[in-house]
Amino acid sequence: MKSKARVIKALNHEEPDRVPAGEWGVDHDIVEKVIGHPTFWRAKANTTKALWDGRRDEVVESFKEDIVDLVEKLDHDLVPVHLVPPADYQPPEIEKTGPNSWEEPNGRVWKYSEGNDAILPVDEPMPEIENEEGLVEYFENNVVPRCGFRIESKSSGDYDLELDDESRLELIDYVVDKVGGEKFVFARGFEEAVGSPDPLFYSEFESISLFFGINSEEYLKAIFKRPELAKRAMRLYSKLARRMTEIFIDAGVDGVMPQGDFADGTGPMINPKSIREIFYPSMEEICEIGHDRGVKVLTHNCGNNWKLLDLFVEAGFDAWQSIEVKSAGMDLDKLVEEYGEELTFWGGIDLNTLVSGEPDQVRESVRESLEVAGPGGGLILGTSNSVAYGSNYDNYMTALETLRKHGNYPIK
């Protein structure tokens, strides 16, 4: 059975030949051990520096070749893709302000994060948006171009939006052409944040930062204190998300995967009522567009999501990825019992065990996941988040080996 058919059966809650496997992300230290040479694929800090040095074409070529090489060598069934900087990408002027910090002339500050080996934008000056009129003006003049779009026309408050440069689709076009007939290709995260903050985010929750600031305190304050303005901001942003969904589908992907991360390990970071009022309409719209166009819609949402699962189901997501059984109390038995007929679960490899556990613990974790969630379909094996920087290579190979040995149907 081809990988694509295997994944689609799992998403339809049918049993394929075996449980499919894949990852939302595999960081570069593991990628390099698999493919045998350095890569820019999820080499976040090195990618940022290379883009700042004007090496866009080198970065994108590595993305294209190395993700295909990776999924083929790991025999993954799913392949993630995303936008890339345009062919004429002009890097920002960067001044090094400390051993691990940089700043742009516009005041945007970047810092190195050792935990995930990334250089991240951590602060930038933002205008104080006072009312809806100012919000719309800021959306049209700043958010739209920052996200790689241009406004072709505007009518009755709606927009005809197009990408500013088709070369942003270079990675997607390449992967669809190379492995799209065999593998399940999905556009992940709606994000492009590897060195260029343009666009900075294509996610559900963090998208508010495009209007109110990338510091979480700023956009959380907007949600709490100015909910109507935050709601209007999300409605504007959803026009970009909607158009991006259409563009991804036109490019030939099999699925789209926005991300939310509305929760941490203890529960939602904001009131679920606010999530429903501000973010839910866009989530539902993306699901409707995807399903109308014949593709699957998946969501990446870390944390303890018990209070949000009904919302995910109502929105229409086909699958939920980033199931943190141990670190966020998302018990797989209970999930299958309560939501197994409505959501496909993408997980089963505990990240903490992957990073610091023993091979026998990995085998036990994977076997338990297969036995609990595998029967009847509805399971895609992957990590509880991503194969994050610092993961144990041998443990990950053990997880995949366990799948090959025990993941064939019928699950025993």
C-alpha positions as CSV (number, residue, x, y, z in Angstrom):
1,M,0.0,0.0,0.0
2,K,1.3,3.5,-0.9
3,S,2.0,5.9,2.0
4,K,-0.7,8.3,0.9
5,A,-3.4,5.7,0.9
6,R,-2.2,4.4,4.2
7,V,-2.5,7.8,5.8
8,I,-5.9,8.6,4.3
9,K,-7.3,5.3,5.6
10,A,-6.0,6.1,9.1
11,L,-7.6,9.6,8.8
12,N,-10.9,7.9,7.7
13,H,-10.8,5.6,10.7
14,E,-10.1,2.5,8.6
15,E,-7.4,0.0,9.0
16,P,-4.6,0.2,6.4
17,D,-1.9,-2.4,6.0
18,R,0.0,-0.9,9.0
19,V,-0.1,2.2,11.2
20,P,1.3,5.1,9.2
21,A,4.2,7.1,10.6
22,G,5.5,10.7,10.2
23,E,6.5,13.8,12.0
24,W,5.4,17.4,12.2
25,G,9.1,18.2,12.5
26,V,12.5,16.5,12.8
27,D,15.3,18.8,14.0
28,H,18.6,19.0,12.2
29,D,20.7,17.0,14.6
30,I,18.7,13.9,13.9
31,V,18.2,14.7,10.2
32,E,22.0,14.9,9.7
33,K,22.5,11.5,11.3
34,V,19.8,10.0,9.0
35,I,20.9,11.6,5.7
36,G,24.7,11.6,6.5
37,H,25.6,15.3,5.9
38,P,24.9,18.8,7.2
39,T,21.5,20.3,6.5
40,F,19.5,23.5,6.8
41,W,16.3,21.6,7.3
42,R,15.2,22.7,10.8
43,A,18.7,23.9,11.6
44,K,17.1,27.0,12.9
45,A,20.1,29.1,14.0
46,N,22.2,28.1,11.1
47,T,19.4,28.8,8.7
48,T,18.8,32.2,10.2
49,K,22.5,33.2,9.9
50,A,22.6,31.9,6.3
51,L,19.6,33.9,5.3
52,W,21.1,37.0,6.9
53,D,24.2,36.3,4.9
54,G,22.2,36.3,1.6
55,R,22.4,32.6,1.0
56,R,18.7,32.1,0.4
57,D,19.1,29.7,-2.6
58,E,21.5,27.5,-0.7
59,V,19.0,27.2,2.1
60,V,16.0,26.4,0.0
61,E,18.0,23.8,-2.1
62,S,18.9,22.1,1.1
63,F,15.3,22.2,2.3
64,K,14.1,20.6,-0.9
65,E,16.6,17.8,-1.2
66,D,17.0,17.0,2.4
67,I,13.3,16.6,3.4
68,V,12.7,14.2,0.5
69,D,15.9,12.3,1.4
70,L,14.8,12.2,5.1
71,V,11.3,10.8,4.6
72,E,12.5,8.2,2.1
73,K,15.3,7.0,4.4
74,L,13.0,6.9,7.4
75,D,10.1,5.5,5.4
76,H,7.8,8.2,6.7
77,D,4.4,8.3,5.2
78,L,3.8,12.0,5.7
79,V,5.9,14.9,4.4
80,P,5.8,18.5,5.9
81,V,6.2,21.5,3.6
82,H,5.9,25.2,4.1
83,L,6.6,28.6,2.4
84,V,10.2,29.7,1.8
85,P,11.6,33.2,1.5
86,P,11.2,34.6,-2.1
87,A,13.9,34.3,-4.7
88,D,14.8,38.0,-4.4
89,Y,14.8,37.9,-0.6
90,Q,16.7,40.9,0.8
91,P,18.0,40.1,4.3
92,P,17.6,42.7,7.0
93,E,20.5,44.8,8.3
94,I,21.6,43.1,11.4
95,E,23.8,44.4,14.2
96,K,25.3,42.0,16.7
97,T,24.6,43.5,20.1
98,G,25.9,40.7,22.4
99,P,27.2,37.1,22.3
100,N,23.7,35.8,21.5
101,S,21.7,38.8,20.5
102,W,21.1,40.9,17.4
103,E,19.0,43.9,16.5
104,E,17.6,45.4,13.3
105,P,17.4,49.2,12.6
106,N,13.6,49.0,13.1
107,G,14.2,47.9,16.7
108,R,13.4,44.2,16.2
109,V,15.5,42.1,18.6
110,W,16.7,38.5,18.0
111,K,18.2,36.2,20.6
112,Y,19.7,32.7,20.5
113,S,17.8,30.0,22.3
114,E,20.1,27.2,23.3
115,G,17.2,24.8,24.1
116,N,16.1,24.5,20.5
117,D,19.1,25.9,18.8
118,A,17.3,28.7,17.2
119,I,17.6,32.5,16.8
120,L,14.2,33.9,17.6
121,P,12.6,37.4,17.3
122,V,11.8,38.3,20.9
123,D,10.8,41.9,20.7
124,E,9.9,44.7,18.3
125,P,8.3,48.1,18.4
126,M,4.6,48.1,17.6
127,P,2.2,50.9,17.0
128,E,-0.7,51.4,19.5
129,I,-3.8,50.5,17.5
130,E,-6.7,52.4,19.0
131,N,-9.7,51.4,17.0
132,E,-11.0,49.3,14.2
133,E,-10.1,51.9,11.5
134,G,-6.5,51.9,12.7
135,L,-6.6,48.1,12.8
136,V,-7.8,47.8,9.2
137,E,-5.2,50.4,8.0
138,Y,-2.4,48.5,9.8
139,F,-3.6,45.2,8.3
140,E,-3.6,46.5,4.8
141,N,-0.3,48.4,4.9
142,N,1.8,46.2,7.3
143,V,0.4,42.8,8.0
144,V,-0.5,41.8,4.4
145,P,2.9,42.6,2.9
146,R,4.7,41.2,6.0
147,C,2.9,37.9,5.4
148,G,4.1,37.8,1.8
149,F,0.9,38.9,0.1
150,R,-0.4,41.8,-1.9
151,I,-3.9,43.2,-2.2
152,E,-5.2,42.8,-5.8
153,S,-8.5,44.5,-5.0
154,K,-10.8,45.3,-2.2
155,S,-14.6,45.3,-2.1
156,S,-17.1,45.6,0.8
157,G,-14.5,44.9,3.4
158,D,-13.2,41.7,1.6
159,Y,-9.9,41.3,-0.2
160,D,-8.6,39.6,-3.3
161,L,-5.2,38.5,-2.0
162,E,-2.3,36.9,-3.8
163,L,1.3,35.9,-2.9
164,D,3.7,38.6,-3.7
165,D,6.1,36.1,-5.3
166,E,5.3,32.6,-6.5
167,S,8.9,31.5,-5.6
168,R,7.7,31.3,-2.0
169,L,6.1,28.0,-3.1
170,E,9.4,26.5,-4.4
171,L,9.7,23.9,-1.6
172,I,6.0,22.8,-1.9
173,D,6.2,22.5,-5.7
174,Y,9.4,20.4,-5.5
175,V,8.1,18.0,-2.9
176,V,4.7,17.6,-4.5
177,D,6.5,16.8,-7.8
178,K,9.0,14.4,-6.3
179,V,7.0,12.4,-3.9
180,G,3.4,13.7,-4.1
181,G,2.2,10.6,-5.9
182,E,3.5,8.3,-3.2
183,K,3.5,10.3,0.1
184,F,0.9,12.3,2.0
185,V,2.2,15.9,1.7
186,F,0.9,18.5,4.2
187,A,1.4,22.2,4.5
188,R,2.3,22.7,8.2
189,G,1.9,25.5,10.6
190,F,1.1,28.2,8.0
191,E,4.4,29.6,9.1
192,E,7.8,30.8,7.8
193,A,9.9,31.9,10.6
194,V,13.4,30.7,9.7
195,G,15.5,33.8,9.7
196,S,13.0,36.1,8.0
197,P,10.0,37.4,10.1
198,D,8.1,38.0,6.8
199,P,5.8,36.2,7.3
200,L,6.4,35.6,11.0
201,F,3.5,33.4,11.9
202,Y,0.7,31.5,10.2
203,S,-0.9,29.9,13.3
204,E,-4.1,30.4,15.0
205,F,-3.1,31.8,18.4
206,E,0.1,33.6,17.7
207,S,-1.3,35.3,14.7
208,I,-2.7,38.0,17.0
209,S,1.0,39.0,17.5
210,L,1.0,40.4,14.0
211,F,-1.2,43.2,15.3
212,F,-0.2,43.6,18.9
213,G,3.4,42.5,19.3
214,I,5.4,39.3,19.3
215,N,5.9,39.4,23.1
216,S,3.3,37.1,24.5
217,E,2.4,39.6,27.2
218,E,1.4,42.1,24.6
219,Y,-1.0,39.9,22.6
220,L,-2.4,38.2,25.7
221,K,-3.1,41.7,27.1
222,A,-5.0,42.6,23.9
223,I,-7.1,39.4,24.2
224,F,-7.9,40.1,27.8
225,K,-8.4,43.9,27.7
226,R,-9.6,44.5,24.2
227,P,-11.4,41.4,23.1
228,E,-13.5,43.1,20.4
229,L,-10.5,44.5,18.7
230,A,-8.7,41.2,19.0
231,K,-11.7,39.5,17.5
232,R,-11.7,41.9,14.6
233,A,-7.9,41.4,14.2
234,M,-8.4,37.7,13.9
235,R,-11.2,38.2,11.3
236,L,-8.8,40.2,9.2
237,Y,-6.0,37.6,9.7
238,S,-8.4,34.8,8.7
239,K,-8.7,36.4,5.2
240,L,-4.9,35.6,4.8
241,A,-5.3,32.2,6.4
242,R,-8.2,31.4,4.0
243,R,-6.2,32.5,0.9
244,M,-3.2,30.6,2.1
245,T,-5.2,27.4,2.5
246,E,-6.5,27.8,-1.1
247,I,-2.9,28.4,-2.4
248,F,-1.6,25.3,-0.6
249,I,-4.4,23.2,-2.0
250,D,-3.8,24.6,-5.5
251,A,-0.2,23.6,-5.2
252,G,-1.2,20.0,-4.7
253,V,-0.9,19.2,-1.0
254,D,-3.0,16.4,0.5
255,G,-3.6,18.2,3.8
256,V,-3.2,21.5,5.6
257,M,-2.1,21.8,9.2
258,P,-2.6,25.1,11.1
259,Q,-1.2,25.2,14.6
260,G,-2.7,26.7,17.7
261,D,-0.8,25.9,21.0
262,F,-3.6,27.4,23.0
263,A,-2.6,25.4,26.0
264,D,0.4,24.6,28.2
265,G,0.9,21.5,30.3
266,T,-1.8,22.5,32.8
267,G,-4.6,23.7,30.4
268,P,-5.6,26.5,28.1
269,M,-3.6,29.7,28.5
270,I,-6.7,31.8,27.9
271,N,-10.4,31.2,28.7
272,P,-11.9,28.6,26.2
273,K,-14.8,31.0,25.8
274,S,-12.3,33.5,24.3
275,I,-10.8,30.9,22.1
276,R,-14.2,30.1,20.8
277,E,-15.2,33.7,20.2
278,I,-11.9,34.9,18.7
279,F,-10.2,32.0,17.0
280,Y,-12.8,29.4,16.4
281,P,-14.5,31.0,13.3
282,S,-11.2,30.9,11.4
283,M,-10.5,27.3,12.4
284,E,-13.9,26.2,11.2
285,E,-13.5,28.1,8.0
286,I,-10.2,26.5,7.1
287,C,-11.7,23.1,7.8
288,E,-14.6,23.9,5.5
289,I,-12.4,25.1,2.7
290,G,-10.1,22.0,3.0
291,H,-13.0,19.5,3.0
292,D,-14.8,21.3,0.2
293,R,-11.6,21.0,-1.8
294,G,-11.0,17.3,-0.9
295,V,-8.1,17.6,1.5
296,K,-7.6,16.7,5.1
297,V,-7.2,19.3,7.8
298,L,-5.0,18.5,10.8
299,T,-4.1,20.6,13.8
300,H,-0.9,20.9,15.9
301,N,-1.8,21.8,19.4
302,C,0.5,21.2,22.3
303,G,-0.4,21.0,25.9
304,N,-3.4,19.9,28.1
305,N,-6.3,20.3,25.7
306,W,-9.1,18.4,27.5
307,K,-11.2,21.6,27.6
308,L,-10.6,22.3,23.9
309,L,-11.2,18.9,22.3
310,D,-14.9,19.5,21.7
311,L,-14.0,22.7,19.9
312,F,-11.5,20.8,17.7
313,V,-14.1,18.3,16.8
314,E,-16.8,21.0,16.1
315,A,-14.3,22.9,13.9
316,G,-14.0,19.8,11.8
317,F,-10.3,18.8,12.2
318,D,-9.6,15.3,10.9
319,A,-6.6,14.7,13.2
320,W,-4.9,16.2,16.2
321,Q,-1.1,16.1,16.6
322,S,1.1,16.8,19.6
323,I,-0.5,14.5,22.1
324,E,1.4,14.9,25.3
325,V,0.4,11.8,27.3
326,K,2.9,12.2,30.1
327,S,3.8,15.8,30.2
328,A,0.3,17.2,29.8
329,G,-2.0,14.4,31.1
330,M,-3.5,13.5,27.8
331,D,-4.2,9.9,28.6
332,L,-4.5,8.0,25.3
333,D,-7.0,5.4,26.6
334,K,-9.4,8.1,27.7
335,L,-8.8,10.0,24.4
336,V,-9.7,6.9,22.3
337,E,-12.7,6.2,24.5
338,E,-14.1,9.7,24.3
339,Y,-13.0,11.0,20.9
340,G,-11.7,8.0,19.0
341,E,-14.6,8.0,16.6
342,E,-14.2,11.7,15.7
343,L,-10.5,12.5,15.7
344,T,-7.4,10.6,14.4
345,F,-4.6,10.8,16.9
346,W,-1.1,11.6,15.7
347,G,1.4,10.7,18.4
348,G,2.4,7.7,20.5
349,I,6.1,8.4,21.0
350,D,6.7,10.2,24.2
351,L,9.2,13.0,23.7
352,N,10.7,12.9,27.2
353,T,11.3,9.2,26.8
354,L,12.7,9.8,23.3
355,V,15.2,12.4,24.7
356,S,16.4,10.7,27.9
357,G,14.8,7.2,28.2
358,E,16.1,3.8,27.5
359,P,15.3,1.8,24.3
360,D,13.2,-0.7,26.3
361,Q,11.1,2.3,27.6
362,V,10.7,3.5,24.0
363,R,9.6,0.0,22.8
364,E,7.1,-0.2,25.7
365,S,5.7,3.3,24.9
366,V,5.2,2.6,21.2
367,R,3.7,-0.9,21.7
368,E,1.2,0.5,24.3
369,S,0.2,3.3,21.9
370,L,-0.3,0.8,19.0
371,E,-2.4,-1.5,21.1
372,V,-4.5,1.3,22.6
373,A,-5.1,3.5,19.6
374,G,-4.3,1.4,16.6
375,P,-7.2,-1.0,16.3
376,G,-9.8,0.2,13.8
377,G,-7.5,2.8,12.3
378,G,-7.4,6.4,13.6
379,L,-3.7,6.4,14.6
380,I,-0.6,8.0,13.0
381,L,2.6,7.2,14.9
382,G,4.8,10.1,15.7
383,T,6.3,12.0,18.6
384,S,4.2,13.8,21.2
385,N,5.5,17.1,19.6
386,S,8.4,16.8,17.3
387,V,11.7,15.0,17.1
388,A,13.1,18.0,18.9
389,Y,16.7,19.2,19.1
390,G,18.6,16.9,21.6
391,S,16.5,13.8,20.9
392,N,18.3,10.5,21.1
393,Y,18.9,9.1,17.6
394,D,19.0,5.5,18.7
395,N,15.8,5.9,20.6
396,Y,14.0,7.2,17.6
397,M,15.3,4.4,15.4
398,T,14.0,2.0,18.1
399,A,10.5,3.6,17.9
400,L,10.3,3.1,14.1
401,E,11.7,-0.4,14.4
402,T,9.0,-1.2,16.9
403,L,6.3,0.1,14.6
404,R,7.6,-2.1,11.7
405,K,7.5,-5.1,14.0
406,H,4.2,-4.5,15.8
407,G,2.3,-2.0,13.8
408,N,0.9,-4.2,11.1
409,Y,-2.9,-4.9,11.0
410,P,-4.5,-6.6,12.8
411,I,-2.7,-5.1,15.8
412,K,-1.9,-7.8,18.3
